[in-house]
Amino acid sequence: MDRRKLVYSILKEIDKGNEPRYANVDLQFFGEVVEMMQSKNLIENATVIRYG
C-alpha cells in the first residue's frame, strides 16, 4: 500500500469513529505514516510506541 492510500484509509477510519489498525501494512511503515500525519497536523493525539 502506498503512503497516500494509507493516509486516506486512516482518515476514513477516524471519520467513522474507529481506531485505525495496521492490517495488511508493515508496522514500521504504519508508524512512520502516523507520525508524518501528526507532524503535518492532519491528526492529533496519536501515539506511536517503538520497541527494541
MIRO-229340 format. One record per residue: residue number from 1; residue in three letters; x, y, z of N, C-alpha, C, CB in turn. Coordinates in nm, 2 decimals. Glycine has a CB too. Layout:
semar, keba, nc1, nc2, nc3, cac1, cac2, cac3, cc1, cc2, cc3, cbc1, cbc2, cbc3
NUM, ALA, X, Y, Z, X, Y, Z, X, Y, Z, X, Y, Z
...
***
This chain:
semar, keba, nc1, nc2, nc3, cac1, cac2, cac3, cc1, cc2, cc3, cbc1, cbc2, cbc3
1, MET, 0.09, -0.12, 0.00, 0.00, 0.00, 0.00, 0.09, 0.12, 0.00, -0.10, 0.00, 0.12
2, ASP, 0.06, 0.22, -0.08, 0.14, 0.34, -0.08, 0.09, 0.44, 0.03, 0.13, 0.41, -0.22
3, ARG, 0.18, 0.53, 0.05, 0.16, 0.63, 0.16, 0.02, 0.70, 0.15, 0.27, 0.73, 0.16
4, ARG, -0.01, 0.75, 0.03, -0.13, 0.83, 0.01, -0.26, 0.74, 0.04, -0.14, 0.87, -0.14
5, LYS, -0.26, 0.62, 0.00, -0.37, 0.53, 0.03, -0.38, 0.50, 0.18, -0.36, 0.40, -0.05
6, LEU, -0.27, 0.49, 0.24, -0.27, 0.46, 0.39, -0.32, 0.58, 0.46, -0.13, 0.42, 0.44
7, VAL, -0.28, 0.70, 0.42, -0.33, 0.83, 0.49, -0.48, 0.84, 0.47, -0.26, 0.95, 0.43
8, TYR, -0.53, 0.81, 0.35, -0.67, 0.82, 0.33, -0.75, 0.71, 0.41, -0.70, 0.79, 0.18
9, SER, -0.69, 0.59, 0.42, -0.75, 0.49, 0.50, -0.76, 0.52, 0.65, -0.68, 0.36, 0.48
10, ILE, -0.65, 0.58, 0.70, -0.65, 0.62, 0.84, -0.75, 0.73, 0.87, -0.51, 0.67, 0.88
11, LEU, -0.76, 0.83, 0.78, -0.85, 0.94, 0.80, -1.00, 0.89, 0.79, -0.83, 1.05, 0.69
12, LYS, -1.02, 0.80, 0.70, -1.15, 0.74, 0.68, -1.20, 0.67, 0.81, -1.16, 0.65, 0.56
13, GLU, -1.11, 0.59, 0.87, -1.14, 0.52, 0.99, -1.17, 0.61, 1.11, -1.03, 0.42, 1.03
14, ILE, -1.09, 0.72, 1.12, -1.11, 0.82, 1.22, -1.25, 0.89, 1.20, -1.00, 0.92, 1.22
15, ASP, -1.28, 0.92, 1.08, -1.41, 0.98, 1.05, -1.52, 0.89, 1.09, -1.41, 1.02, 0.90
16, LYS, -1.51, 0.76, 1.07, -1.62, 0.67, 1.11, -1.62, 0.65, 1.26, -1.59, 0.54, 1.05
17, GLY, -1.52, 0.71, 1.34, -1.52, 0.69, 1.48, -1.44, 0.57, 1.52, -1.66, 0.69, 1.53
18, ASN, -1.37, 0.50, 1.43, -1.30, 0.38, 1.46, -1.15, 0.42, 1.49, -1.31, 0.28, 1.35
19, GLU, -1.08, 0.33, 1.56, -0.94, 0.34, 1.58, -0.87, 0.27, 1.46, -0.89, 0.28, 1.71
20, PRO, -0.78, 0.35, 1.39, -0.72, 0.29, 1.27, -0.63, 0.17, 1.31, -0.63, 0.39, 1.20
21, ARG, -0.63, 0.07, 1.23, -0.54, -0.05, 1.26, -0.45, -0.07, 1.14, -0.63, -0.18, 1.27
22, TYR, -0.34, -0.15, 1.16, -0.24, -0.16, 1.06, -0.25, -0.30, 0.99, -0.11, -0.15, 1.13
23, ALA, -0.36, -0.35, 0.96, -0.38, -0.47, 0.89, -0.33, -0.46, 0.75, -0.53, -0.52, 0.89
24, ASN, -0.26, -0.56, 0.70, -0.20, -0.56, 0.56, -0.10, -0.45, 0.53, -0.31, -0.55, 0.46
25, VAL, -0.04, -0.40, 0.64, 0.06, -0.29, 0.62, 0.18, -0.32, 0.72, 0.00, -0.15, 0.65
26, ASP, 0.30, -0.30, 0.68, 0.41, -0.32, 0.76, 0.40, -0.22, 0.88, 0.55, -0.29, 0.68
27, LEU, 0.42, -0.27, 1.00, 0.40, -0.20, 1.12, 0.50, -0.08, 1.13, 0.43, -0.29, 1.24
28, GLN, 0.62, -0.09, 1.08, 0.71, 0.02, 1.08, 0.66, 0.13, 0.99, 0.85, -0.03, 1.03
29, PHE, 0.61, 0.10, 0.87, 0.56, 0.19, 0.77, 0.43, 0.26, 0.83, 0.52, 0.12, 0.64
30, PHE, 0.35, 0.19, 0.89, 0.23, 0.24, 0.96, 0.27, 0.35, 1.06, 0.14, 0.13, 1.02
31, GLY, 0.36, 0.32, 1.14, 0.41, 0.41, 1.24, 0.47, 0.54, 1.18, 0.51, 0.35, 1.33
32, GLU, 0.55, 0.52, 1.08, 0.60, 0.64, 1.01, 0.50, 0.73, 0.95, 0.70, 0.59, 0.90
33, VAL, 0.39, 0.67, 0.89, 0.28, 0.75, 0.83, 0.21, 0.82, 0.94, 0.19, 0.66, 0.75
34, VAL, 0.18, 0.76, 1.05, 0.10, 0.82, 1.16, 0.18, 0.94, 1.21, 0.08, 0.72, 1.27
35, GLU, 0.32, 0.92, 1.23, 0.40, 1.03, 1.28, 0.40, 1.15, 1.18, 0.54, 0.98, 1.30
36, MET, 0.41, 1.11, 1.05, 0.41, 1.22, 0.94, 0.27, 1.29, 0.95, 0.43, 1.15, 0.80
37, MET, 0.16, 1.22, 0.96, 0.03, 1.28, 0.96, 0.02, 1.38, 1.08, -0.08, 1.18, 0.97
38, GLN, 0.07, 1.34, 1.20, 0.07, 1.42, 1.31, 0.16, 1.55, 1.30, 0.11, 1.34, 1.44
39, SER, 0.27, 1.53, 1.23, 0.36, 1.65, 1.21, 0.30, 1.75, 1.11, 0.50, 1.60, 1.17
40, LYS, 0.22, 1.70, 1.02, 0.15, 1.79, 0.93, 0.01, 1.83, 0.97, 0.14, 1.72, 0.79
41, ASN, -0.02, 1.81, 1.10, -0.15, 1.85, 1.16, -0.27, 1.79, 1.10, -0.16, 2.00, 1.16
42, LEU, -0.26, 1.67, 1.04, -0.37, 1.60, 0.98, -0.45, 1.53, 1.09, -0.33, 1.50, 0.88
43, ILE, -0.37, 1.49, 1.20, -0.43, 1.42, 1.32, -0.36, 1.48, 1.44, -0.42, 1.26, 1.31
44, GLU, -0.42, 1.45, 1.55, -0.36, 1.50, 1.68, -0.38, 1.39, 1.78, -0.41, 1.63, 1.73
45, ASN, -0.30, 1.39, 1.88, -0.30, 1.30, 2.00, -0.27, 1.16, 1.96, -0.44, 1.31, 2.06
46, ALA, -0.20, 1.13, 1.85, -0.16, 1.00, 1.81, -0.03, 0.96, 1.89, -0.14, 0.99, 1.66
47, THR, -0.02, 0.83, 1.92, 0.09, 0.78, 1.99, 0.15, 0.66, 1.91, 0.06, 0.74, 2.14
48, VAL, 0.28, 0.67, 1.89, 0.35, 0.56, 1.82, 0.45, 0.51, 1.92, 0.41, 0.60, 1.68
49, ILE, 0.44, 0.38, 1.96, 0.53, 0.32, 2.06, 0.62, 0.23, 1.98, 0.46, 0.25, 2.17
50, ARG, 0.75, 0.25, 2.00, 0.85, 0.16, 1.93, 0.92, 0.08, 2.03, 0.95, 0.25, 1.85
51, TYR, 0.94, -0.05, 2.00, 1.01, -0.14, 2.09, 1.14, -0.18, 2.02, 0.93, -0.26, 2.12
52, GLY, 1.24, -0.22, 2.10, 1.36, -0.28, 2.06, 1.45, -0.18, 1.99, 1.34, -0.38, 1.96
***
